Amino acid sequence: MRRHGFLQRQHGLSLAELMVGLAIGLFVSAVALAAMVQQARETRRLLLEDRLDQDLQVTAHLMTRHLRRAGHWAHAARDGVWRLGTPAPAHNPHGITEGPADALRFTYSSPGSAAADALAVASHEQFGFRLRQNVLDIELGSGRWQPLTDPSRLHVTALRIEPRVQDRPFGAVCARPCPPDDPACPPRARTRSFDLAIDATLPQPGAPVRRVVGHVRLRNDQLVGGCPP
């Protein structure tokens, strides 16, 4: 069709314009994909660190509950009470064996201990914790160590179990005065506790290190010292 003597011509996109538009679209898609990948990595990192924190808290809670029983003697009320005019009470057979800061062994009475075994420690009443090759081990019975943490989920890098001891005198309970050079007189109540610290990280390079700390007071105080004969 002719209008005013000229042929009306239709204009479209050239091949160069199509290539430029395609390149811009690919660039925008690549930027968006990279942002999504980075977001997914960040989300995964946060989830792994949150799981690390939870695993550490659960481990510390289990150790705290277990340590709090150290030295418990089921027959203390019957055989371990000191009364005036009576023979000295029996010695508590359960206690704590201190070693390096990353290991501790202890014993306590298990439920249903037989009366005949009041002054003995059975093999199943021996427990402990230790750090070995980035794994926390727990002892369940004499020499039976089992892993407490999963190395595929976390690597324990440090364990510290530091004892704390505080003696409290009973006061004037002895019939005779204490000699001035006798450090064991008068009898005292010994309160024992532990400061616990665990460091752990994820089993992958560059992962951050997390720490959980706690304080454990043992339930059973000790009687130390005595009156002069």
C-alpha positions as CSV (number, residue, x, y, z in Angstrom):
1,M,0.0,0.0,0.0
2,R,1.3,3.4,-0.9
3,R,0.7,6.4,1.2
4,H,1.8,9.9,0.0
5,G,3.9,8.1,-2.6
6,F,6.1,6.4,-0.1
7,L,6.3,2.7,0.8
8,Q,5.6,2.3,4.6
9,R,8.4,0.1,6.1
10,Q,8.1,-2.1,9.3
11,H,11.0,-1.9,11.8
12,G,12.0,-4.8,14.3
13,L,14.9,-5.9,16.5
14,S,18.1,-6.6,14.8
15,L,20.3,-9.6,15.6
16,A,22.7,-7.5,17.5
17,E,19.9,-6.1,19.7
18,L,18.7,-9.7,20.4
19,M,22.2,-10.8,21.4
20,V,22.6,-7.8,23.8
21,G,19.2,-8.5,25.4
22,L,20.0,-12.2,25.8
23,A,23.4,-11.4,27.4
24,I,21.7,-9.0,29.9
25,G,19.1,-11.7,30.8
26,L,21.8,-14.3,31.3
27,F,23.8,-11.9,33.5
28,V,20.8,-11.1,35.7
29,S,20.0,-14.9,36.0
30,A,23.6,-15.7,37.0
31,V,23.6,-13.0,39.6
32,A,20.2,-14.2,41.0
33,L,21.5,-17.9,41.0
34,A,24.7,-16.9,42.8
35,A,22.7,-15.0,45.4
36,M,20.5,-18.1,45.9
37,V,23.5,-20.4,46.3
38,Q,25.1,-18.0,48.8
39,Q,21.8,-17.8,50.7
40,A,21.5,-21.6,50.8
41,R,25.1,-21.9,52.0
42,E,24.5,-19.4,54.8
43,T,21.3,-21.1,55.8
44,R,23.1,-24.5,56.0
45,R,26.0,-22.9,58.0
46,L,23.6,-21.5,60.5
47,L,21.7,-24.8,60.8
48,L,25.0,-26.7,61.4
49,E,26.2,-24.1,64.0
50,D,22.8,-24.3,65.7
51,R,23.0,-28.1,65.8
52,L,26.6,-27.8,67.2
53,D,25.3,-25.5,70.0
54,Q,22.5,-28.0,70.8
55,D,24.8,-31.0,70.8
56,L,27.2,-29.2,73.2
57,Q,24.4,-28.2,75.5
58,V,23.0,-31.7,75.7
59,T,26.5,-33.2,76.3
60,A,27.3,-30.7,79.1
61,H,23.9,-31.4,80.7
62,L,24.5,-35.1,80.7
63,M,27.9,-34.7,82.1
64,T,26.6,-32.3,84.8
65,R,23.9,-34.7,85.9
66,H,26.4,-37.6,86.0
67,L,29.1,-35.7,87.9
68,R,26.6,-34.5,90.5
69,R,26.2,-38.1,91.7
70,A,30.0,-38.6,92.3
71,G,30.7,-39.9,95.8
72,H,27.1,-40.8,96.5
73,W,26.9,-43.5,99.1
74,A,23.6,-45.3,99.5
75,H,24.4,-46.3,103.1
76,A,25.7,-43.0,104.4
77,A,22.7,-42.4,106.7
78,R,23.2,-45.8,108.3
79,D,27.0,-46.3,108.4
80,G,28.5,-42.9,107.8
81,V,26.9,-40.7,110.5
82,W,29.2,-39.4,113.3
83,R,27.5,-39.6,116.7
84,L,29.0,-38.6,120.0
85,G,29.9,-41.5,122.2
86,T,30.0,-44.0,119.3
87,P,32.8,-45.4,117.3
88,A,34.1,-43.5,114.3
89,P,31.7,-43.8,111.3
90,A,32.6,-46.0,108.3
91,H,34.6,-44.4,105.5
92,N,32.7,-43.6,102.3
93,P,34.1,-46.1,99.8
94,H,33.0,-43.9,96.9
95,G,35.0,-40.9,95.7
96,I,36.8,-39.1,92.8
97,T,40.1,-39.9,91.2
98,E,41.5,-36.7,89.8
99,G,43.9,-36.8,86.9
100,P,44.6,-34.5,84.0
101,A,42.2,-31.7,83.3
102,D,40.6,-33.6,80.4
103,A,39.9,-36.7,82.3
104,L,38.1,-37.7,85.5
105,R,37.0,-40.9,87.1
106,F,34.6,-41.4,90.0
107,T,32.2,-43.8,91.7
108,Y,28.8,-43.7,93.2
109,S,26.3,-46.2,94.6
110,S,23.9,-47.6,92.1
111,P,20.2,-48.1,92.9
112,G,19.6,-51.3,94.8
113,S,23.1,-51.8,96.2
114,A,23.2,-54.8,98.5
115,A,23.7,-54.2,102.2
116,A,26.6,-56.7,102.2
117,D,28.4,-54.4,99.7
118,A,28.1,-51.3,101.8
119,L,31.9,-50.8,102.1
120,A,32.8,-52.0,98.6
121,V,32.7,-50.5,95.1
122,A,31.2,-52.8,92.5
123,S,32.6,-52.7,88.9
124,H,29.3,-51.3,87.5
125,E,29.6,-48.3,89.9
126,Q,32.8,-47.0,88.3
127,F,32.4,-44.1,85.9
128,G,34.4,-41.4,84.2
129,F,34.9,-38.9,81.3
130,R,37.9,-38.4,79.1
131,L,38.8,-36.6,75.8
132,R,40.4,-38.8,73.2
133,Q,41.0,-37.9,69.5
134,N,38.4,-35.2,69.5
135,V,35.8,-37.5,71.0
136,L,34.3,-37.4,74.5
137,D,34.2,-40.8,76.1
138,I,32.2,-42.0,79.0
139,E,33.0,-44.9,81.2
140,L,30.1,-47.2,82.1
141,G,31.6,-49.7,84.5
142,S,35.1,-50.7,85.1
143,G,37.1,-50.1,81.9
144,R,34.1,-50.0,79.5
145,W,34.6,-46.8,77.6
146,Q,32.0,-45.7,75.1
147,P,31.9,-42.5,72.9
148,L,29.6,-39.8,74.2
149,T,29.8,-37.5,71.2
150,D,29.5,-38.3,67.5
151,P,32.7,-37.3,65.5
152,S,30.6,-36.9,62.4
153,R,28.6,-34.1,64.0
154,L,31.2,-32.3,66.2
155,H,34.9,-32.4,67.1
156,V,35.6,-31.7,70.8
157,T,38.8,-29.7,70.9
158,A,39.2,-29.2,74.6
159,L,37.8,-30.5,77.9
160,R,38.5,-29.0,81.3
161,I,37.2,-30.4,84.6
162,E,38.6,-28.3,87.4
163,P,37.8,-29.2,91.1
164,R,36.8,-26.7,93.7
165,V,37.0,-27.6,97.4
166,Q,35.7,-25.5,100.4
167,D,36.0,-26.6,104.0
168,R,33.5,-25.3,106.6
169,P,34.3,-26.0,110.3
170,F,31.5,-27.2,112.6
171,G,32.7,-25.0,115.5
172,A,33.3,-26.1,119.1
173,V,32.1,-29.7,118.8
174,C,35.1,-31.4,120.4
175,A,35.2,-32.3,124.1
176,R,38.9,-31.5,124.3
177,P,40.5,-28.4,122.6
178,C,42.4,-29.0,119.4
179,P,46.2,-28.9,119.5
180,P,47.5,-25.8,117.7
181,D,49.7,-27.9,115.4
182,D,46.9,-30.3,114.3
183,P,45.5,-29.3,110.9
184,A,42.9,-32.0,111.0
185,C,41.2,-30.7,114.1
186,P,38.4,-29.7,114.4
187,P,36.3,-31.8,112.0
188,R,35.0,-30.0,109.0
189,A,32.4,-30.4,106.3
190,R,34.0,-30.4,102.9
191,T,32.0,-29.1,99.9
192,R,33.2,-30.2,96.5
193,S,32.3,-28.8,93.1
194,F,33.7,-28.8,89.5
195,D,34.0,-26.1,86.9
196,L,33.3,-27.7,83.5
197,A,34.3,-26.3,80.1
198,I,33.9,-28.0,76.7
199,D,35.2,-26.6,73.3
200,A,34.0,-28.1,70.1
201,T,33.7,-27.3,66.4
202,L,32.1,-28.7,63.3
203,P,34.1,-31.5,61.4
204,Q,34.9,-29.2,58.5
205,P,37.7,-26.7,57.7
206,G,37.2,-23.1,58.9
207,A,34.3,-23.9,61.2
208,P,34.0,-21.7,64.3
209,V,34.7,-23.0,67.8
210,R,31.9,-23.0,70.4
211,R,32.3,-23.3,74.2
212,V,29.9,-24.3,76.9
213,V,30.7,-23.8,80.6
214,G,29.0,-25.0,83.7
215,H,29.4,-25.5,87.4
216,V,28.6,-28.7,89.2
217,R,28.2,-29.0,93.0
218,L,28.4,-32.5,94.3
219,R,25.4,-33.5,96.4
220,N,27.4,-35.3,99.1
221,D,29.6,-33.3,101.4
222,Q,32.5,-35.0,103.1
223,L,33.5,-35.2,106.8
224,V,37.2,-34.5,107.1
225,G,39.4,-34.3,110.2
226,G,38.3,-35.2,113.7
227,C,38.6,-34.4,117.4
228,P,41.6,-35.2,119.6
229,P,41.4,-38.6,121.4
